[in-house]
């Protein structure tokens, strides 16, 4: 029931569906997230976050901040009929879909990647788009029947090029070319299960230049709004590019270990590379202090996510290597045994079997912030941050000490409180991954 003390919220999902919920006027982002989890029937969204749209960019919410800070005065005047819009978006990209243990969450992840592929500008990766289309067709259509492969009439009508290829590729090659050659690659995947085809698609998108990346536009000069660069946040680091004659040109490609710190003061955003690279401090300008704050938080959380998933990614890679050589039966058994024994030594644990992870509201990286509770009449978030500087350091001693303790110093017998992005590889998870990798199963 909606009253003057409640607000109507609408969350748009990657599959173009939406979820409606009513929250308190003083609600925080976590209240919306809880409603989304309940309606989707999952216990953890893992790689997703709630975002708002500002200046055509998706900015991820701090779930422990009041929603009024995102909408300012509009939230106070809110209508009982017009909802406030949020978006469920991929916040962290993964190298393997096996890391996403819920089939519902994995399907949403796959759906968002499908849309990103259709809007990709990777014109020099044409062959990859045919592979991606084949994997998507296998995931959504299943096996291509032999008679369909041999009959042009049926072959031309079982998919639309616009649903599987970006517009520029359709314009370059023509619809007839795609309808002729698309089924050839699709047919080569005959026998691959739909869940395995989704995993294949997720892995292939990682090779797409602008696939598994979140982009933010920034100005190179404060007083020249048209001189902009694009900051891309990926799992392994950040890259900075610009458009030259309609084509994206990479200026800097930093891994997380290449970056010393990110700093902002108002809408001024600074990136300091490690001294060994010999690069000057990079200075750019965001749309506002509100943007700077949220971009900084996303960078911080993405770096921590990368560190927290390294062991799981390493295990899955070794698992795939073992499977690739499965025809060597003796080596297969030996390698599997050794692999499990090595991972058993890490003494890692978490309740991953049902995707339930206790959320810890710890500060990101070494950034320490204390925000006092404010009532709805408080100034907007952008006003509060206009003169508030922020800085985070990559791989600082304090942070690495915390991460070392988190990764290797926990007890399997005692209580464990983990950040939502922490994914440890325990024996139960290994069994799940082994079964899914071998049989193509999905798990809720």
C-alpha positions in Angstrom: 0.0 0.0 0.0 1.4 3.4 -1.0 1.1 6.5 1.1 2.7 9.9 1.3 5.5 8.3 3.3 6.3 5.7 0.6 7.7 5.8 -2.9 7.0 3.6 -5.9 10.2 2.2 -7.5 10.5 0.4 -10.8 13.6 -1.8 -11.5 14.3 -2.5 -15.2 16.0 -5.8 -15.9 18.4 -6.7 -18.8 15.6 -8.9 -20.3 13.4 -5.9 -20.7 11.1 -7.0 -17.9 10.6 -4.8 -14.8 10.0 -5.3 -11.1 7.8 -2.9 -9.1 8.2 -2.3 -5.3 7.1 0.2 -2.7 9.7 1.5 -0.3 9.8 3.8 2.7 10.6 7.5 2.0 13.7 7.1 4.2 14.7 3.8 2.5 18.2 2.9 1.4 19.3 1.0 -1.7 19.5 -2.2 0.2 15.7 -2.2 0.7 15.2 -2.1 -3.1 17.8 -4.9 -3.5 16.0 -7.1 -1.0 12.7 -6.7 -2.9 14.5 -7.6 -6.2 16.0 -10.7 -4.6 12.7 -11.8 -3.3 10.8 -11.3 -6.6 13.5 -13.0 -8.6 13.7 -15.9 -6.1 17.5 -15.8 -5.7 19.6 -15.2 -2.6 22.4 -13.2 -4.2 22.8 -11.2 -7.5 26.6 -11.7 -7.3 27.7 -9.7 -10.4 24.8 -7.3 -10.6 24.2 -3.9 -9.0 21.4 -1.3 -8.9 22.1 1.7 -11.0 20.6 5.1 -11.9 20.9 6.8 -15.2 22.7 10.2 -15.2 23.8 12.0 -18.4 23.4 8.7 -20.3 25.7 6.8 -18.0 24.8 4.1 -15.5 26.0 4.9 -12.0 25.9 2.1 -9.4 24.3 2.8 -6.0 25.8 2.6 -2.6 23.3 0.3 -1.1 23.8 1.9 2.4 22.9 5.4 1.3 19.4 6.8 1.3 17.6 6.8 -2.0 16.8 10.5 -1.5 20.5 11.3 -2.2 20.1 9.9 -5.7 17.1 11.9 -6.6 17.3 15.0 -4.4 14.2 17.2 -4.2 12.3 15.0 -6.7 12.3 12.2 -4.1 10.6 14.5 -1.6 8.0 15.7 -4.1 7.6 12.1 -5.4 4.3 11.2 -7.0 2.3 8.2 -5.8 1.7 7.2 -9.5 5.1 7.9 -11.2 7.8 5.5 -10.2 11.5 6.2 -9.7 13.5 4.2 -12.2 16.4 2.0 -11.3 18.3 -0.4 -13.5 19.7 -3.9 -12.7 23.0 -3.8 -14.5 26.2 -6.0 -14.6 28.6 -4.4 -12.2 31.4 -7.0 -12.3 32.3 -9.0 -15.4 33.6 -12.6 -15.1 36.1 -14.6 -17.1 33.9 -17.7 -16.8 30.2 -18.1 -16.4 30.9 -21.0 -14.0 31.5 -18.4 -11.3 27.8 -17.5 -11.5 26.1 -20.3 -9.6 22.5 -19.3 -10.1 21.0 -20.1 -13.5 18.6 -17.2 -13.2 21.4 -14.7 -12.5 23.6 -16.3 -15.3 20.7 -15.9 -17.7 20.4 -12.2 -16.9 24.1 -11.8 -17.3 24.0 -13.6 -20.7 21.1 -11.4 -21.8 22.9 -8.1 -21.0 26.0 -9.4 -22.8 23.8 -10.2 -25.8 22.8 -6.5 -26.0 26.3 -5.3 -25.6 27.4 -7.4 -28.6 24.7 -5.9 -30.8 26.0 -2.4 -29.9 29.7 -3.3 -30.1 32.0 -1.2 -32.4 34.7 -3.8 -32.6 34.9 -3.5 -36.4 38.3 -5.3 -36.6 37.0 -8.4 -34.8 34.5 -9.5 -37.5 35.3 -13.2 -37.1 34.5 -13.1 -33.4 31.0 -11.8 -34.1 30.2 -14.9 -36.2 31.4 -17.1 -33.3 29.3 -15.2 -30.9 26.3 -15.5 -33.1 26.8 -19.2 -33.4 27.0 -19.7 -29.7 23.9 -17.5 -29.1 21.9 -19.5 -31.7 22.9 -22.8 -30.1 21.9 -21.4 -26.7 18.5 -20.1 -27.9 17.6 -22.4 -30.8 19.4 -25.6 -30.0 20.8 -28.0 -32.5 20.3 -27.1 -36.2 18.6 -30.0 -37.9 20.4 -31.5 -40.8 17.6 -30.9 -43.2 17.5 -27.2 -42.3 21.2 -26.9 -43.0 20.6 -28.2 -46.5 17.6 -26.2 -47.5 18.0 -22.5 -48.2 14.4 -21.6 -47.6 14.3 -22.9 -44.0 17.8 -21.7 -43.3 17.0 -18.1 -44.2 14.0 -17.9 -41.9 15.1 -19.4 -38.6 16.8 -16.3 -37.3 17.0 -12.6 -38.0 20.5 -11.1 -38.5 19.5 -8.0 -36.6 19.1 -10.2 -33.5 22.6 -11.6 -33.6 24.9 -9.2 -35.4 25.7 -5.5 -34.9 24.2 -3.0 -37.4 27.6 -2.1 -39.0 28.4 -5.7 -39.8 25.0 -6.2 -41.4 25.6 -3.1 -43.5 29.1 -4.2 -44.4 28.3 -7.8 -45.4 24.6 -7.8 -46.2 21.8 -9.8 -44.7 22.1 -12.6 -47.3 25.7 -13.2 -46.5 24.9 -13.5 -42.8 22.0 -15.8 -43.4 24.2 -18.0 -45.6 27.2 -18.3 -43.3 25.7 -18.0 -39.9 24.1 -21.4 -40.0 27.4 -23.0 -41.0 29.1 -22.1 -37.7 25.9 -22.8 -35.8 25.8 -26.3 -37.3 29.3 -27.0 -36.0 28.1 -26.6 -32.4 25.6 -29.5 -32.8 25.5 -31.5 -29.6 26.6 -28.7 -27.4 23.9 -28.2 -24.6 22.2 -24.8 -24.3 23.8 -24.2 -20.9 27.3 -25.0 -22.3 26.6 -22.6 -25.3 25.8 -19.8 -22.8 29.1 -20.5 -21.0 30.9 -20.5 -24.4 29.2 -17.1 -25.3 30.2 -15.6 -21.9 33.8 -16.6 -22.4 34.0 -15.4 -26.0 32.6 -11.9 -25.1 35.7 -11.5 -22.9 37.8 -11.3 -26.1 35.6 -8.5 -27.5 37.4 -5.2 -27.1 34.3 -3.4 -25.9 32.3 -6.4 -24.6 32.9 -7.0 -20.9 33.6 -3.4 -20.1 31.7 -0.6 -18.3 32.3 2.8 -20.0 32.4 6.3 -18.5 32.8 9.5 -20.6 35.2 12.2 -19.3 36.4 15.5 -20.7 40.1 16.0 -21.4 39.8 19.7 -20.8 37.5 21.4 -18.3 36.3 24.1 -20.7 36.1 22.0 -23.8 33.1 19.7 -23.5 33.6 18.0 -26.9 37.2 17.0 -26.2 36.4 13.7 -24.3 37.9 10.4 -23.6 36.2 7.1 -22.5 37.3 5.3 -19.3 36.6 1.6 -19.5 36.4 -0.5 -16.4 37.0 -4.2 -16.9 37.8 -7.2 -14.7 41.6 -6.9 -15.2 42.0 -3.1 -15.1 41.1 0.1 -16.8 41.7 1.5 -20.3 41.4 5.0 -21.7 40.4 5.6 -25.3 39.3 8.3 -27.6 37.4 8.4 -30.9 39.3 9.4 -34.0 37.2 9.6 -37.2 34.5 7.5 -35.7 37.0 4.8 -34.6 38.0 4.1 -31.0 41.8 4.5 -30.4 43.2 3.2 -27.1 45.5 5.7 -25.4 46.3 3.8 -22.2 45.6 0.2 -21.1 46.3 -0.3 -17.4 46.2 -3.5 -15.4 45.3 -3.0 -11.8 49.0 -3.4 -10.9 49.8 -0.5 -13.2 47.7 2.0 -11.3 48.9 3.6 -8.0 45.8 5.6 -7.2 42.6 7.3 -8.4 41.7 10.7 -6.9 38.9 13.1 -7.4 38.1 16.7 -6.3 34.7 17.8 -7.4 34.5 16.8 -11.1 38.3 16.7 -11.5 39.4 13.0 -11.7 43.1 12.0 -11.5 44.8 8.7 -12.4 48.3 8.1 -11.1 50.2 5.3 -12.7 53.0 3.4 -10.8 56.4 5.1 -11.0 58.0 2.4 -13.1 55.8 3.4 -16.1 57.2 6.9 -16.1 53.8 8.5 -17.0 52.6 11.9 -15.9 49.5 12.2 -13.8 46.4 11.9 -16.0 43.7 14.5 -15.3 40.2 14.3 -16.7 36.8 15.9 -15.8 33.6 14.0 -15.1 30.0 15.4 -15.5 29.9 16.2 -11.7 31.1 15.4 -8.3 28.2 12.9 -8.1 29.7 11.1 -11.1 33.2 11.2 -9.7 32.2 9.6 -6.4 30.3 6.8 -8.0 33.0 6.0 -10.6 35.6 6.0 -7.9 33.5 3.5 -5.9 33.0 1.3 -8.9 36.8 1.3 -9.6 37.5 0.4 -6.0 35.0 -2.4 -5.9 36.1 -3.8 -9.3 39.7 -4.0 -8.1 38.7 -5.9 -4.9 36.4 -8.2 -7.0 39.4 -9.0 -9.2 41.5 -10.0 -6.2 38.7 -12.0 -4.5 38.0 -14.1 -7.6 41.5 -14.9 -8.6 41.6 -18.3 -6.9 38.3 -19.4 -8.3 39.3 -18.3 -11.8 42.6 -20.2 -11.5 40.8 -23.3 -10.4 38.3 -23.2 -13.3 41.2 -22.7 -15.8 43.0 -25.7 -14.4 39.7 -27.6 -14.6 39.3 -26.7 -18.2 42.8 -27.7 -19.0 42.3 -31.1 -17.4 39.1 -31.6 -19.4 40.9 -30.6 -22.6 43.2 -33.6 -22.1 40.5 -36.0 -20.8 41.4 -38.6 -23.5 44.6 -39.3 -21.5 42.8 -41.2 -18.8 45.7 -41.8 -16.4 46.9 -38.2 -16.6 43.3 -37.0 -16.2 42.8 -38.8 -12.9 46.3 -37.8 -11.6 45.9 -34.2 -12.5 42.5 -34.0 -10.9 43.7 -35.5 -7.7 46.7 -33.2 -7.5 44.5 -30.2 -8.2 42.1 -30.9 -5.4 44.9 -31.5 -3.0 46.6 -28.2 -3.9 43.4 -26.2 -3.4 42.6 -28.0 -0.2 45.8 -26.4 1.3 44.3 -22.9 0.9 42.0 -23.3 3.9 39.2 -21.2 2.2 35.6 -21.4 3.0 32.2 -19.7 2.2 28.6 -20.8 2.0 28.6 -20.8 -1.8 26.4 -23.9 -2.2 23.2 -21.8 -2.0 24.8 -18.5 -3.1 24.3 -17.1 0.4 27.1 -14.7 1.4 26.9 -12.4 4.4 27.4 -8.8 3.3 30.0 -6.8 5.2 29.8 -3.0 4.9 33.6 -2.5 4.8 35.2 0.6 3.2 36.5 0.0 -0.3 40.3 -0.2 -0.6 42.0 2.2 1.9 39.4 4.9 1.5 37.9 5.7 4.9 34.6 7.6 4.9 32.1 8.4 7.6 28.7 9.8 6.4 26.3 11.1 9.0 22.6 10.4 8.8 20.7 13.2 7.2 17.0 14.0 6.9 15.2 14.4 3.6 15.7 18.2 3.6 19.5 17.8 3.4 21.4 19.2 0.3 21.8 16.9 -2.7 24.7 14.4 -2.8 26.4 16.4 -5.6 26.4 19.5 -3.4 27.9 17.6 -0.4 30.7 16.2 -2.6 31.5 19.3 -4.6 34.5 20.2 -2.3 35.1 16.8 -0.7 38.2 15.1 -2.2 38.5 11.4 -2.5 41.4 9.1 -3.1 42.0 5.4 -3.2 45.3 3.5 -3.5 45.8 0.3 -5.4 47.6 -2.5 -3.6 48.4 -0.4 -0.5 50.1 -2.2 2.4 47.1 -1.9 4.6 44.8 -3.2 1.9 47.0 -6.1 1.0 47.3 -7.1 4.6 43.6 -7.1 4.9 43.2 -9.2 1.8 45.8 -11.7 2.9 44.0 -12.2 6.2 40.7 -12.5 4.3 42.0 -15.0 1.8 44.3 -17.2 3.8 43.8 -16.4 7.5 40.2 -17.5 8.1 39.2 -20.6 10.0 36.9 -23.2 8.6 35.4 -23.8 12.0 34.7 -20.2 13.2 32.1 -17.7 12.0 32.9 -16.0 8.8 31.6 -12.6 7.6 32.5 -11.8 3.9 31.9 -9.0 1.5 29.3 -9.9 -1.2 32.0 -10.0 -3.8 34.1 -12.6 -2.0 34.1 -16.0 -3.7 36.3 -18.7 -2.2 36.9 -22.1 -3.7 35.8 -24.7 -1.2 35.3 -28.4 -1.8 31.6 -28.1 -2.2 32.0 -25.4 -4.9 34.6 -27.5 -6.7 32.1 -30.4 -6.9 29.5 -28.0 -8.3 31.9 -26.6 -10.8 33.2 -30.0 -11.9 29.7 -31.3 -12.4 28.5 -28.2 -14.4 31.7 -28.1 -16.5 31.3 -31.8 -17.4 27.6 -32.1 -17.9 26.5 -28.5 -18.7 24.2 -28.2 -15.7 22.9 -25.0 -14.2 22.3 -24.4 -10.6 19.8 -22.2 -8.7 
